[in-house]
Structures are given as structure tokens and as C-alpha cells.
Amino acid sequence: MVNEPMATLIVLASLTLAGALAAMWLRNLVHCALALAVSLAGLAAVYLQLDAQFVGFAQLLVYVGAVAILIVFAILLTRGSEPHPQPILSSTWLVGAGVAVAVFAVFAWGILSSKAVKQEAAPAPATTVAQLGNQLMTHYILPLEVLGLLLTSALIGAVLIAMQERRPR
Amino acid sequence: MAEPLDQIFVTLKRLLVQLAPVGWQPFLAAIISVAAVIATFAALFALATVLERKGLGRIQNRYGPNRVGPFGFLQPVADGLKALTKEDVVPRAADQLVHFLAPLVLVVPVFLSLAVLPMGRNMVPVDLDGGVLFFFAVGAATELSVFMAGWSSRNKYSLLGAMRAIAQMISYEVPLILSALAAIMMAGSLSTVKIVEAQAGYTGWLPHWYALTPWGFAGLLLFLIGATAESNRSPFDLPEGESEIIAGYYVEYSGFKFALFFLGEYIGMFAASGLAITLFLGGWHAPLPFLEWFPSWGWFFAKLLGLLALFIWVRGTLPRLRMDQLMNFAWKFMLPMTLINILVTGAWRFMGAGAARWVVCSLLILVPYVLLGRVLRAGGQVAPRVYRYGE
């Protein structure tokens, strides 16, 4: 019943979920950020297991390499990394859990009732990184350029914000 | 041709794998590759430490280690025993789990990144479609390890060192990846094996290495500078500046955990050198046509040792940068130069063979290099140094 890819998926998924749960439950914010990094790495491993090499590596490079560091820096620079005395569960946890269950139910219903699931699992298309690159450079060139422009403006904006602090001195 | 010698490790692995039952063969093949890579590079690490200490000693006009074994070459054994038997001191205030995990988070990804390097003809542990991407993706975890080490030690010097290291690694990762892009563009593939194949062959005596083109030479230099900064080696060793912050993020590590950090740093340097060889220095190809009788894996490791010598030489020669110099150099010099280099690579690709593209591409690199250098120096960079204390 449980074949080899399924077993791998179960291991990776439990790692990802454990990381996500730890990110919510741990008291120390830095521990939470590190647990989140584990969760993100687990997600990357799931992508890799599904033969999506490019997405998996990009996930590792961007989320584990950059976003996790960004979060950690934000924690260190804003509030102390010491645990706070508040209780783990907020007073409205019941409402939050209800919303989470409702959202999950809607998603599950949407996915299960869609046609994509009912089809027989088609043989996975062998998408290579080269094909992805070709498509990005030909068919999807306009979105790519727009994204590049957006990122460039964000970069210039970040530099400007950083520069203004120095002027008054 | 010395075909048997060239393929000796491939043949050996095939013979070993055939001993196992059919179902276990892929598993056994993977285990053999992993064991061979780990053993080889760990041995190279031991050799590198003693070579580095001896080289630095000569540069600084002293002997270096010369007591243990012949010419001091057994020094790493003594060092290893010392590290193993030393007490493992963990500060009482330290975050025990994170403090314990940090060296592992460094060493494991660094060894993983060796997996995509072609170390000889048919000798690559895994030939991934996006090999270069894998290399950089796996390397991303090392920044997290540095942070974990610095933060969990609960020591202000550790945290300062970690902050410095992360700022430096993030800054230099951008030019590092962008300079690798030039070779990827030219080979038209992210696979390390295909990039090496694209550099095969000779024109007369000269090999078709990317380092022997204007953009490739510039790319190689930029890549090596980026790699030096990534591996926190001198002149980019601010994160562990002994005179300022003792030893940076691994102040509170002793014994074997410190040795693991040391190992991770060196393996990281080997991996980056290996990628530089793959991308720009023709991988395992021989430098001259009549030297092809030498086995391909021999050439790879010869080039690796050559780059190691370069790193030792640089470490013994250049003084440590200041933090502002470090950041200025990354963002105002390295980044523009790598972007220009990418443009030049495109120009080289579309100009067609001939002397014209040599002239144009060389000028396109040299002129911005000189201009950038002039502009940066004119921007008040060279001024009498002001010392401020206790600010």
C-alpha cells in the first residue's frame, strides 16, 4: 500500500509540518524563525521529490537563504529575542481555529471537487530547467520584464530609505 | 592514451557495485560515491591545513609546523587528536540545542555542494540538470549556521561576528552568482557536466577554457574574490577578526565543534574553487593538448591545489579590509563589474569569431574597470584616517 514515493512524502511532510508547528508553539522568537526555516527546507524537499528541480532549488535559495535570514535580522533588530510572558494561546484561539478549519474545508472541497483530481494521474511531464528558461525568455518575456522592473524599483527604494538616515548627521 | 588509469575509479566502482545483489546496486553506487568524496576531501582538508600553515609561515619569514612526522606533515593528525580529546566547553547561558546544531548545519550542506562537481571524466557524483543552481541553493544554509552559532553562544563578540559574517556573505553572494552566470550563459546549460564539455578542445595550443577569454578572465577573478569573501578568508576575515572581536561567531566553540567549523570553512573553499575550475578553468580538461596522457581527475585536483596555493598567497599578503571598505567594494565595484561582464558575454556570443571581438570585449571590461576604480577613489575614499574611541 505505502510505496516508496509515498513513504518519502510522509517523512518530508511530517518534517515540514513539525517545523511549522514548532514555529507557532515555541516561546523564543529566534527558535520560531529557525523552525520556520526547517519547514521551508522541508517544502523545498517536497518540490524536489516531485521532480520540480528549479522550484525546489529556488525555494532553498530564496526562502532558506534569504527570507529566513531576513526574519532573523528583523527579530534581532526590533524586539528582544527573550521569551515573552504572554500565554501561548491568545484569548481568541477558538475563533482562529474555527476560521482555519473553515478555510481548510473550503480548499479541500474545492480541490476534491475539481476535474483535475478526477483525471487519471497523467505521466509527469519531464520539465527541465532549460525548458523553463526557454519559456521564460520567449512566451513569458513580458511578465518577466515587469517583475524585473518591480524588483529594481524595490531595490532603489530600499537604498533610498537607507540613505536618508545618514543625511542629518 | 592512458585510458585505464583515467577511468580507474569509475571501473573500480563498477566492479564493486556488481558484487551486490541487483536491487541494492543503485544504493551501493550512491554510497560508494559519497564515501569516496567525503574521504578525499577530508584528506585534502588535512593536507590543506598543513600546507597553509607552512605557506603562511614562509611568507611571514618563519618555519611553520615542522615537528610532527616528516617535514611536519603529520601535524593534522596531532591537531585532530587534540580536538577530539579536548573538553567540549559550552557556556552555561548558551542555547544548548542551537549551539550543538550550528556546526552540523554548516558541514552537511558544504559537503552536499561537492556532489555536483565533475572531478574527472565520467566522475561526477550526481549529474543534475540544474547543477550550478543546486550548488548555490545548498550553500544558502551556511548563512543560517553562522547566525545559529553567533546567536546561541550568548556572547556579544559572537553576535557581532555573526552579524558581520551574514552581511558579508549576503553582499558577496550577489556578485558570486552573477559572475558564474557568464559561464552559464556561454555554455547554455546549468549542468556542471555540460559546462565542462563546452570547454573541451584546443585551438592550436590553447585550450577552449572560458578563463582565456576577456569576459571569462574577468568572471574568474570576480568569482574568486566572491568565493574568498563567502568562505570568510583573509582579506575578508572581518567576521573573525582576532584583534577586534576575538574569533567572531565561534568564540564559544572548543574541541571538536571548533574543528567542524574549521572543516566546513575549508570544504567550502574547496567547493568554491571546484566550481571556479568547472565554470572557467575547463574542469578536468588538460591545459595543453600533449598533456592529455595525465588522468583527468589528476588535472582537477592539480587545479584545485593550484587555487589553494593562490588562496594561501592572498591570505598571507593582503591586510584585512574595514567594514565600510568591504561593503563599498561589494556594491560599488563588484556588482557593476559583474553586470558589465554579463553584457560583455552577450556581446562576445553574438559578435562572431575574429580579432574584433577580442578588442571590443577587452575594452568593454578594461574601460569600466579603470573608470570605476578612479571614481571610487575620488569619492573621498583616500583620506587621513580619523580614530574614534569609545563611541
Contacts between the chains, C-beta under 8 A, distances in Angstrom:
chain1	res1	chain2	res2	distance
A	28	B	95	7.9
A	30	B	98	7.9
A	30	B	151	6.0
A	31	B	95	8.0
A	31	B	98	7.4
A	34	B	98	6.8
A	34	B	144	7.5
A	34	B	148	6.8
A	37	B	144	5.9
A	41	B	141	7.6
A	44	B	137	7.9
A	53	B	128	6.9
A	53	B	129	5.8
A	53	B	130	5.0
A	53	B	133	7.7
A	53	B	134	7.9
A	54	B	130	6.0
A	54	B	133	7.1
A	56	B	137	7.8
A	57	B	130	5.8
A	57	B	133	4.5
A	57	B	134	5.7
A	57	B	136	7.9
A	57	B	137	4.0
A	58	B	133	7.7
A	58	B	137	7.5
A	60	B	137	3.9
A	60	B	138	7.0
A	60	B	140	5.8
A	60	B	141	7.7
A	61	B	133	7.5
A	61	B	136	6.0
A	61	B	137	4.4
A	61	B	140	5.3
A	64	B	140	5.3
A	64	B	141	6.0
A	64	B	144	6.7
A	65	B	137	7.4
A	65	B	139	7.9
A	65	B	140	2.7
A	65	B	141	7.4
A	65	B	143	6.4
A	65	B	144	8.0
A	65	B	173	7.8
A	66	B	140	7.5
A	66	B	170	7.5
A	68	B	144	6.0
A	69	B	143	5.6
A	69	B	144	6.8
A	69	B	147	6.8
A	69	B	166	6.1
A	69	B	170	6.9
A	72	B	144	8.0
A	72	B	147	5.7
A	72	B	151	7.8
A	73	B	166	7.6
A	76	B	151	7.6
A	81	B	151	7.4
A	128	B	129	5.2
A	129	B	129	5.1
A	129	B	130	4.3
A	129	B	133	7.0
A	129	B	190	5.4
A	130	B	129	7.4
A	130	B	188	8.0
A	130	B	189	6.8
A	130	B	190	7.7
